[in-house]
Amino acid sequence: MIWTDTGFLLSKIAFQENSIIANFYTKKHGKCAGIIYGATSKKIKNYLQNGNELYLEYHSKSDNTLGYFKIEILKPYTSKFFSEKIKLTCIVSMLDLIKILTAEGQENSKIYSLIDKLFMLLNDENWKSDYVFWELNLLKYIGFDLNLIDYCKYDEIENKKKYFIESTSKKLKVPNFLVENIKEDISDRDIYDSLNLISEYMKKNIFIPNNINFPTSRLNFINYFK
């Protein structure tokens, strides 16, 4: 079996002396793993930064055996953010979420486009609040649509609504920009509260029911906004 595609590198681990096993999220074949031989060579090594988009030629004897990739670099996205630690942490967190939340071999062009869109929005002034909506879209595309308006309650304090979601065990703040679509005066604390809210939703509906550990990279990213 041979196919060609484009894909974003999600992760890689050492394999044998000069090779790696790489996980990609591809445009036509979804999440896919394979060996890259000679990956430690100078010619290839610099291309293999997690988050980069590559052209892939995949070879496998059958659907049930691990194949191998031949690769060419298309867009070296990640290296552009090496000097911006918070954005680099965002990329690492995003790739871990994609790897955990998507199924092997299931095509989803919306998720592929969403990954590409992330690297575009990281260049925007309002990238922090845009990223929150990015995560809500990711949940929607994997079948977990968190429609905040349906869950929110609010108190009115000094003629201003304060939104929250309440469960039997906790009360979570919902920043106004998530409900009212206001893009001004969004603080880092608002970003923290938004990401914390989404984290609690993911834990309750995805991670805990499936006995999956919540990614440390995601916690590291959230903590930038405390």
N, C-alpha and C positions, 0 to 999 in steps of 0.2 A: 504494500500500500504506500503510495506517495501522494502527498498533497502540498500545495503552496498556499501561503496566507501571510498576513501581517499580525504582529502580536506585541503586547507590552510585557516586559519581563517582570514577573511578580516576585520571584525568589530563586535562589540557587544554592546548591550544596555540593561540596567536593565529592568526586566520584573517581576512584582509581587515581593514577598518578597525575595526569595532565588534563583531566576532564571534569565536568560537572553534570549534575542533573538539574535542569532548569524548568521552572514552571512559568508558562505564558498564559495571558488571556488574549485569545485570538479573535479576529473579526468574524470568521465563518465557522470555527470549530470550538468556540468557548474556551474553557480552561483546559490546558493540555500540558503534560510533562514529557520530557525527553532528554536524552544525553546530548551534550555538546562536546565532541572530541577536540582535544587541543585547546581547550578554553583558557588555559593559563599562558598561552603564547602572547607575546607583545602585540601581535597583529589583532587578536580577538579580545584580549582581556579588558581593554579600555572601553569597548563597546558594551560590555556586560554589566552595566550599572542598572540596578533595579529601577524600573520606571521607563527605561528607554524603549522606543518602538523599533522593531526590527522586521526585516523581511525573512520569512521562514520557509525552508523546504524540509518537510518531515518525511522520514522513511521508517517503515515498520513492516515486519513480516506478517502481522495480523493485528486485529483490534485488541487482542488480549496480551500483547507483548509490548514492552517499553521500547520505543523507537529512538531515533536520533535526529537532531536538527542540523541542517546547514544554514548559516545565518549571514545576513548583511545588515549593516546599520542603516536605519532610515532617519530617525530623529533622536538625537542625544539629549532628551529633555532634562534629565536629572542633574547633569553637571552644571546647568545654568543656575542652580539654586544651592550649590555647595557652600557659598558664603552667607546664606540666609538660613540660619539654623531652624527657626520656627517653621519655615516653609518646607525645609527638608524633612523635618519631623512629621509634618502634615502628609507629605508624599509617602513616607514609610508607613504611617498609620493607614492611609488609604489603600495601599497595596496589600497590607495584611487583611483588611476588611474584605477586599475583593477576593482574595485567596480563600478566606474562611467561608464567606457567605454565598459563593457561587458553586454550582455543581460541575463536576468533571464532564467535559464533552458536550455541554449544552450551549448551543449558539444563542447569543443575546446581543444583537447589534446595538441596542440602546445602552447597554452597560459598556460596550467597547467605546461608543461615542462619548459616554460620560467620563471615562478615563481621559480621553483626549481633551475634553472640555476642562478638566481640572487644571491641566497645565496652562491652558489659556487664562483661566480666571485668576491663577496665582500672580499674574502680571497686573491685575486690576487693583485700583485703590481700595475697593470695597471687598477684597477677596475673602476676608474673614467671615462676614455675614453671608456672602455668596456660597461659601463652603458649607455652611449649615444647611442651606437649601439643596446643595449638592448631595449631602448625606440623606436627606429626606427623599430625594429622587432615587437614590440607590435602593433604599428600602422599598420604595414603590415598585421598582423594576424587578425585585426578587419576590414580590408578592406580599409585602408587609407595608401597606399604605397607612402611615400615621397621620390621619386627618385631625389636626389639633383642634380645629373648630368644634368637632363633634365631642371632644373630651373635656374641653376647657370650661372652667367656671371663673368668675371674677368677683373681686370686691372693689367697690368704688371709694377711693380715698383722695380727698381734696380734688374732686371733680376729674380724677384720672383713674382709669381702669387698671387693676392689678390682676393679671391672669395667673391661674394655677391649675394643676391637675392633682386631684386628691385620691389616694387609695386608702385601704384599711391600715396601712403601715406608715405612709409618709405623704407629705405634701410637697410637690415639686413646682418651682416657679417656672412660668412660661413668659419669656420676654415679649414685650409688646410687638416688636417688629415681626415676630413669627405669625402673629394673628392679624395685625392691622396693616402689614406690608409697608411699614415705615422704614426708610433707609437712612434716616438722619439720627445723630446722637446715639449710635450703638456702641456701647462700651465693651471692653474686654470681659467684664463681668457678665454682660448679656450673652456674649459668645460662650463663656463657660457654662452658664445656666442652660443654654440651648443644647450644647453638646452633652452635658450631664443628663438632660431630659431624654435625649435620643439614646444615650448609653443605657439608661434604666429600661427603656422600652426594648432595646435589643437583648439585654440580659434576660428580661422576663419572658420574651416571646421566642427567642432564638437560642441564646447561649445556654441558659440553665436547662430548658427542656431537652436539649441535645447533648448535655454534659460536655460542653465546649468551654475551655478557659477563655476568659476575656483577654484580648491582646494587650500586652504591656505597652506596646507602641502607641496605642490609642490613649491610654492613661497618661503617658508622657506628653502627648500632644495637648490634651485637655489642661494639664497642669500649667501650661504656658499662660493661661488666661486667668488664673486665680488672682 
